[in-house]
Amino acid sequence: MNKQTKGAIAAGAAALLLAGGAGTMAAWNSSQTVGGGTVQSGNLSLTTVAGSTGWKWVNGPLTGQAFDPAGDKLVPGDQVAYNAVVKIGAQGKNLTAKLIADAASITGTNGLDTSLTNNVTADINGTNLPTGAGGATVTSAQDGQNVNVHVNFTLPTSVTGTTAQNGTVNLSNFAVTLTQQ
């Protein structure tokens, strides 16, 4: 190989090396801490006030009297209510939640569990909270307050034949839930 060829190859290799490094030049930059502060999240909680729960008949000649789920028997048209006082934890400017009866926590036999309907209402010192779609609406305005919760269970008169007869409903794990909307 002659000197001119060797020189041309060396010049070409040098040009490739220089061209390859051209894209990696450092660019100027700067940064500054802007002090955006700390962001916090809210909370949503529900706590039963001890000694505040109980059952009552809602319609018919027994209205207002105690209902005993272990001994009293429902017939079509009967309505009973589970009442409790719960303390609401609802922190967050845009927080809206629904207080509902958790259908998955209600189990039973002979169609009684599927025949019973329920509706949740709630009030604070007699002032009703907005209701709809089976539940009561809670906002951050109720944070820290005790809310009277009423879950009305109805065995509709539309239940006919042998549906729900001699049925049972297990309410030992019955739950009221507060779910963000």
FENHU-V396232 format. One record per pair of residues at least 6 apart in sequence whose ideal C-beta (glycine too) atoms are under 7 Angstrom apart, sorted by the first residue. I is the first residue (numbers start at 1). J is the second residue. D is the distance in whole Angstrom. If there is no record, write none. Layout:
I_J_D ; I_J_D
This chain:
42_91_4 ; 42_92_3 ; 42_95_6 ; 43_89_5 ; 43_91_5 ; 44_89_6 ; 44_90_6 ; 44_95_7 ; 44_97_6 ; 44_178_6 ; 44_180_6 ; 45_89_3 ; 46_86_5 ; 46_88_7 ; 46_178_4 ; 47_86_6 ; 47_87_5 ; 48_84_6 ; 48_86_5 ; 49_85_4 ; 49_86_7 ; 49_87_6 ; 49_146_6 ; 52_84_5 ; 52_85_4 ; 53_83_7 ; 53_84_4 ; 54_66_7 ; 54_83_6 ; 55_66_7 ; 55_67_4 ; 55_69_6 ; 55_80_6 ; 55_82_6 ; 56_64_6 ; 56_65_7 ; 56_66_6 ; 56_67_6 ; 56_80_7 ; 56_81_5 ; 56_83_6 ; 57_63_6 ; 57_64_7 ; 57_65_5 ; 57_67_5 ; 57_80_6 ; 58_79_4 ; 58_80_6 ; 58_81_5 ; 58_152_6 ; 59_79_4 ; 60_78_7 ; 67_80_5 ; 69_171_6 ; 74_155_5 ; 75_155_7 ; 76_155_5 ; 76_156_6 ; 76_157_5 ; 76_159_5 ; 77_155_7 ; 77_157_5 ; 78_155_5 ; 79_152_6 ; 79_153_7 ; 79_154_5 ; 80_153_5 ; 81_150_5 ; 81_151_6 ; 81_152_5 ; 82_151_4 ; 83_148_7 ; 83_149_7 ; 83_150_5 ; 84_149_5 ; 85_146_5 ; 85_148_6 ; 86_147_6 ; 86_149_6 ; 87_146_6 ; 88_138_6 ; 88_142_5 ; 88_143_6 ; 88_145_6 ; 88_147_5 ; 89_143_6 ; 90_97_6 ; 90_138_6 ; 90_139_6 ; 90_140_5 ; 90_142_6 ; 90_143_5 ; 91_140_6 ; 91_143_6 ; 92_140_6 ; 93_140_7 ; 95_139_6 ; 95_140_5 ; 95_180_7 ; 96_137_6 ; 96_139_5 ; 96_181_5 ; 97_138_5 ; 97_178_5 ; 97_179_6 ; 97_180_5 ; 97_181_6 ; 98_135_4 ; 98_137_6 ; 98_179_5 ; 98_181_5 ; 99_120_6 ; 99_122_6 ; 99_135_5 ; 99_136_4 ; 99_138_6 ; 99_149_6 ; 99_176_6 ; 99_178_5 ; 100_120_6 ; 100_134_6 ; 100_135_4 ; 100_177_6 ; 100_179_7 ; 101_118_5 ; 101_120_6 ; 101_151_5 ; 101_176_6 ; 102_175_4 ; 102_176_7 ; 102_177_5 ; 105_173_5 ; 105_174_5 ; 105_175_4 ; 106_113_6 ; 106_169_6 ; 106_171_7 ; 106_174_6 ; 107_113_6 ; 107_170_5 ; 108_167_6 ; 108_168_5 ; 108_169_4 ; 108_170_6 ; 109_167_5 ; 109_168_5 ; 110_164_6 ; 110_165_6 ; 110_166_6 ; 110_167_3 ; 111_163_5 ; 111_164_5 ; 111_167_6 ; 112_164_4 ; 112_167_3 ; 112_168_6 ; 112_169_5 ; 113_169_5 ; 115_155_6 ; 115_159_5 ; 115_163_6 ; 115_164_4 ; 116_153_5 ; 116_154_7 ; 116_155_6 ; 116_169_6 ; 117_154_5 ; 117_156_6 ; 118_134_7 ; 118_151_6 ; 118_152_7 ; 118_153_5 ; 119_134_6 ; 119_152_5 ; 120_134_6 ; 120_135_5 ; 120_136_5 ; 120_149_7 ; 120_151_5 ; 121_128_7 ; 121_131_5 ; 121_136_6 ; 121_150_5 ; 122_129_5 ; 122_136_4 ; 122_147_5 ; 122_148_6 ; 122_149_5 ; 122_150_7 ; 123_129_6 ; 123_148_5 ; 124_142_7 ; 124_145_6 ; 124_147_6 ; 129_136_5 ; 129_137_6 ; 129_138_7 ; 130_137_4 ; 131_137_7 ; 138_178_6 ; 149_176_6 ; 151_176_6 ; 155_164_7
